[in-house]
Amino acid sequence: MNSENGYKEKILVFFDVLGFKNLIMNKYKNQPEKIEDILTTMHLLSEPDYKSDVIVFSDSVINILDLKPIFNDYGQKFSDYLNVIIDRIAAIQINMLTHFGILIRGSIVIGNIKYNSDKGLLFGQALINAYELESKYAIYPRILIDETVVKVIDGDTDQLNITRDFDGQYYIDPLKWLVKLDSEKQSLLNLKEKVLQKINNERNIAVLSKYNWLLNKILERDNT
């Protein structure tokens, strides 16, 4: 829906790469192509017929998606389309950890923005909401779901890869997505081993808290 003054209602997906400074300064100091691979991995939709616009700056990646897509490509309802977005976000989270050893956190919101790709301009309430949700509330490696999206979902979280966390925040659950793909949970066990290795080799308390949160989620999912 278009609003006044040139703003348009869009879906914004905001990614923040945790530990990005270390990637730049240490791990991939002389491999800028690796950094490029990491950042471009977070492009949600890139099909010729429909795609998201992407803005990358520093350690952040923003996907800008239409609120009303071509439903024939993504199902007949908005929830079908949203399910595609959520599943791809979950896949990105898993791939970033398994292939690059990187955690990401972020947010998904619906709201008004002004975007001009030619001038590289992006601003509006949706961007403010997305940034604040990620920076103030995400804390752990999770993609939080703004209330604007929760209202659209209308309580139908069972069919979507979404979970409500201990603090009341809804987040995209990549482990729920992973278990649906692999009922034997071998992928989950492999992920657990990777996270345990990270915990054993990490000395930074702030980073450890993020891996411990993820490990607890893996253990919970493994016992269900």
N, C-alpha and C positions, 0 to 999 in steps of 0.2 A: 504494500500500500504506500502511495506517495503522500507526503505531508507537505505543509507549507514551507516556503523559503528554500526549496530545492532538496530538502532532506528526503531520504527514502528509507523505508523499513526493510531491514535486512537481518540475516542471521550472521553473527560474528563468532568465530572460533579463535580463541586467543591461546597460543602456546608459548610457554617459557621454558627454555632449555636450562636445566639445573646444572651448575658447574661449568657454565660456558667459558668463564674466564680461564679456568684450568685447561680447557681444550685448546684455547687460542695461545696461551702462554707456555704450555708444557706438552700435553699429549700429542697435539697436531700442529706444533709450532711451525714446522717447515712443510706442512701439507695442507695448504689452503683448500685444495680440491676436496679433502675429507670434510672440512667444515661446510663446503658447498653441498656435498652429498647429504649431510645431516639435515641441513636447513630445507633443502628441496624435498626431502622425504616427507615433510609435513604439509605437502600440498594435498588437500582432501579429494577434490574432484577435478580430473583433468581430461575427461572425454571430449572429443571434438564437438559433439552436439550440446554438451552442457558442462560447464566448468566453474570453479570458484576462482575469484581474483585473489591473489596472494601478495601480501606486503611483508617484507623481511627487514628488520632493523635490529642490529646488535644481537641479543639473545632471544628475540621475540619473533614469532611468525603469526600473522593474522590472515585467516581465510574469511573472505566476504562472499556470502551465498545469497541467492535470491530466496525470498520467502515463498514464492509461488513458482516452483519449477515446472518442467515438462513432465507431468505426472505419468504419462505413458512409459517413460524411461525408469521411473522410480516407484511405481505403484499407483494406486488410484486415490490415496488419501495422504494428507500431510504427515500422518504418523508413519506411513510407509517410507516417505522421503526422509523424515527425521531418523528413522531406524537405520537407513543407509549411512547417514552422516555419523551417527553414534557408533556403528560398527566399524567404520573406517577410522574414526578416532581411536577406538580400542586397538585396532590393528597397528596403527602408528605407534601407540604406547608400547606394545609388545615388541614390535620390530626395532624400535629405538633402543630398548634395553638388551635384546638378544643379539643384535648385530653391532651395536656401537657401545653398549654398556652405559647408556645414558638414560637418566630419568627426566621426564617432563611433567609439568603441571600446567594448569590453565583454566579456561572457562568457556562456556558457550552461552550466548545471550541473544535475545531478539530485541531490536530497537532501531531508532532513527540514526542515520549517519549521512554525512556528505562525503562523497568519494569522487576524486578526479584522478584517474590513472595517469593522464598525460602530465599533470602538474605534480603528481606524487602527493596529493593531499588526502587526508583522512581525518575526520573529526566528527564529534557528535556524542549524544548521551550514551548510545550503545557502546562506544569505545571506552568511555569513562567507566561504565558499569563493568565491562569485561575486565579492564585493568584492575579495578578495585577488588573485584571478586577473586581474581588470581593472586594479587599481591597481599591482600589483607586476610583472606579466609582459606585459600587452598592449602597453604602450609606444606602439606605432604604431596607426593607425586600423584596427584589426582586432578581430573578435569571436572570442575564444579559446574553444576547446571543452575543457571539463574532462574529466579521465580517466573520470569517472563516465558521461559521454556516449560517449566513445571506446569504452568496454567494450561498450556497447549496440550501437554501430555494428559492432563486431567486424571491423574491417579493411575493411569495404565502403565505401571512400571514393570509388571510381571513379564510382559511381552518384549520389553526393551532391556538392553544390557545396562541397567541403571540400578544403583544401590543407594540406600540412605545410610549415611555414616553415623558414628556415635555422637557427633555434634549437631545432628539434624540436617546436615547438608547432603543434597543429592549429588552424586557424582557418576560419571561414566565408568563402568566396571569392566576393565579389560580381562579380568580373570573369569568373569561370568561368560564373556564372549569366547574365551579360550577353551573353557570346559565344554561348551556347546560344540565346538569344532572337534575336540578330542575327548570323547567320553571315557577313554582309558586313563586320562589325566597324565599321560607321559610328558606332554609338553609342560604341564604345570610342575611336575617333579623336576624337569630340566631347569625351569625358571627358578625354582626354589634353590637348587644347587648354585646357580649363578648369583643369586642374591646372598646366599650364605658366604660365598667367596668374597663378595664385596664387603660384607660386614666384618669378616675376619681380617681383611686388609685395610680397613678404614679406621682412622684415628680421630677424625673430626666429629665431635659430638653432634653438631647440627646435621651433618650428612648422615650419621648413623641413625638418627631419629627417623629420617625419611625411609631408609632401608628397613628399619625395624617395623615401621608401619606397614610397608609392603609385605614383609615376611609374615606378619600377623594375618594379613588378608589372604595370603597364599595358604597358610595353615587352616584358616577358617574354611576356605573353599575346598581344601583337600579332605576335610572331615565331613563334608556334606554329601 
